[in-house]
């Protein structure tokens, strides 16, 4: 990943005050069945939903629906009757919801442990405007995570360990969206202050800090490291860290 790409990704996270970094932890109820999100990575409204998923530490199956894409957009249209994103399908409640504010209210109602979040008024307006600004930062040079690119599609969905505000994870999610590759988003938000900062800092100053996030525990057991992004491709058996390596792999394996 180039310095310019990383810089605009940092600016995008900063525009949203790094929402989607920290998990609430207590009183969050995990859904029994995996949520499904029809999503455009670069969409400002989709970003607001992904931030809440990250903060609630809830996984979701992501079905990328970039502009011009035809792999999952027809299914989304069949479900909701409109070509509008984000679209959340919750098999636990039987709900299919468009409109980011309604999706966020649903997530807090059923999984937020009573903790509410402003989905209207000035707080909502500021969230939308700042999310639009984050999108603008990522449009500089190229419309990242917005438009479809030709690709071969995997038989099985991939898995991505990520948290929404991670500047390194964002370019990977953008490329997955552009290639219309579905993936299980394993949210990796930080559950305690000792987890803030680069992995090298945590390893040096807080080597014995307990890990509480299920996905952090899972990745630590799998790789011995607590770092994102991490991609798992069950179609090839590949598993890798580092955004630049992951993006090169996706290009070589699936891009046409």
N, C-alpha and C positions, 0 to 999 in steps of 0.2 A: 504494500500500500504506500502510495506516494505521500510526501510531506503535505502537499496541498490537500489531498483527499482526507488525511487525518485531521488537518487543521479545520476544514469545513465540517467534519464530523464532530469535532470538539465544540465548534460554534453552535451546531444544531442542538447538542445536549445542553449547552449553556443557555440557549434561548428558552429552553423549557425548565431552567433551574435544576437540571439533573433529576427531573422526575423519572421514576422507574429505576432508581438505583437501590433503594432500601426497602426491604420487605417488612411489613407490619408485624408478622410473626404471630403474636398472641391472638386467640379467638378467631382465627381464620379457619373456615371449614373447607376442606378439600373436596371437590366433586368426585363422586364415585366413578362416573363415566367421563371420558375426555371431552372437553369442550371443542367445538369446531369454529374457526374464525376464517371467513372469506375476507381477504385483506389485500390492500395495496400498500406496500412498505412506505412509499413516499407520501401517502395521503395524510393530511394533517388530522383528519378525524379518526382515521385508523390508529394513528400514533397515540391518541388519548386513551383508546381502549387497551392497547398493548402496554401502556404505562401502568394501568390498573392491574392487568394480569401479572405484570412483573412485581408490583408492590404487594399483591395478594399471594405471590409465589405459586400461581396456578399455571399448570401446563395447558397447552392447547395445540390442536392440530391445525396448522396453517395451510390454507388453500390459496395460493397467490393468484390474484386477479388483475394483472397489470393491464393498462389500456392497450387495446388491440389483441389481448389474449383470448383464446377460445377454449382453453382446457377446462377451466372451472367456472367461468362466467355464465355459461348456459345453465349449469346446475344451480348457481346462486339465483338466477332469474326464475327458475322453476320453483325454488323454495320461497322466495319473498315476493315475486311478482313484479319487482322493480330491479333495474340495473343500478344498484346503489350499494356503496360500501362505507364502513364495515358492515358485515352481516354475521351475527353470532347465532350458532345453532347449539342449544343446550339440551342434550338427550336426557339429562337428569330431570328437567322440568317440562320438557316437551315444547319449549319456546324457541321461536325463530325471530330474531329482532334486528331491525335496521335502526339507524339513528344512534350515533355514538353516545349521546346523553342517556338514552333509554337503556342501552347495553350496559353502561357504567352503573346506572341505578340497579339494574338486575344483578350485576356481579356483587355489588355491596349488599343487596337485600339477602341474597342466598348464601354468599360465601364470605362476606366482610365482617362477620361477627358483630354486627350492630354498628360498626363504624361507618358513618355516612360521609359523603363527598359531595361538594357543591356541583350540581349538574345544570344550574340555571343562574340567571342574574349576572352580576359583574364578574364573579369568579369564573363562570363558564366563558364569558366573552374574552377575558384575558387569556384563558387557556387556549381557546381557538386561535386567537391572534398570534400568540407566542408559538403555537404549533405550526401555523402557517409560515412564520419567520424561520423556524427550523427547516421546513421544506425548502424555502427559498435558498438557504445556505447550501443545501445539497443539490440545488438546480444549477449552481454556478459551474459552468464548464460542460455539464451533462445532466440530463434529467434522471438522476439515479433513483432506481426503485419505482419507476412510474410506467415505463413502456415495455412491451413484450420484445423478446429476442428469440430467434429460432433456436430450438434445442431438442435434443433427444430426451425423452422422459423416462425416469427410473421406474422399475416395476413396483418397488416398495418405497414408501416415504423415507426420507432421511431424518436424522435427529440433530438438533442444534442446541447446544448449551449456550445461553446468552442472557443478558439482561438489557432492558430497553435502552438505557442511556449509554451503554458501553460504546465508545467511539470506534473500537476495533471490531465489535460484533456487527455494527450497523451496515458496513459495506458488504458483509457476507449475506445478511438478510436481504439487502437490495438486489444482489445478484441472484439469489434464490427466487426472488419475486420476478425479476425480468425473465428468467428461464422457466418460470411456471413450475418449479419443482416443489411439491408438497413436503412439509417436514413437521415433525413434532418439535414444538418449541419447549425446551426444558428450561424454565426460568431459573435464574441464578442470582437473584437480587441479594444484596448483602444484609445479613440478619443481625450483625453486631458491629460496633465501631472498629474493632480490631481487624475487620475484613476490608476496611477502606484502604485504597492505595494499590500499587502494583504488587504482584505476587512476591517479588524479591524483598520488598519492604516487610510484608507480612511474615515471610519466612525468617527474616533476620530478627525482627523485634517481637513478634508474637508467635513463635513456633509451636507453643502449646495451647494456643487459644482453641477452645472447643468449636466444632462445626455443628451447626444445628439444622441448616437447610437440607431437606431430603436430596435435592439434586446436587448440592455441594458434597454431601456424604457419598452419593453414588459416583460422582466423577472422581473423587479422591480415592475411592476403592478401586475404580477402574484404571486410573492412570497414575495415582500417587501425587497428583497436582490439583490445585484449585484455581483454575484460570479459564477465561473465555476469550474468544469463542473456541468451542471444541465441536467438531463435526463428526458424526458417525454415519457411514453409508453402509447399510446392511446388504446392498446389492453387490458391493465389491469387497466388503470386509475392511474398508479403510476407516481409520480414525486419526484425526490430526488436530493440533493446535495451530495458532498463528494465522491471522486473517489472510495474509498474502499467500501462504501455502494453500489454504482452503480455497481461495478464489482461483488460483492457478489450477487446482485439481478440478473444480467445477467446470472451468472453461475447457479443460482438456477432455473431461469425461462426458460432458453433456452438451456443451455449446456447439451449435452448427456454424 
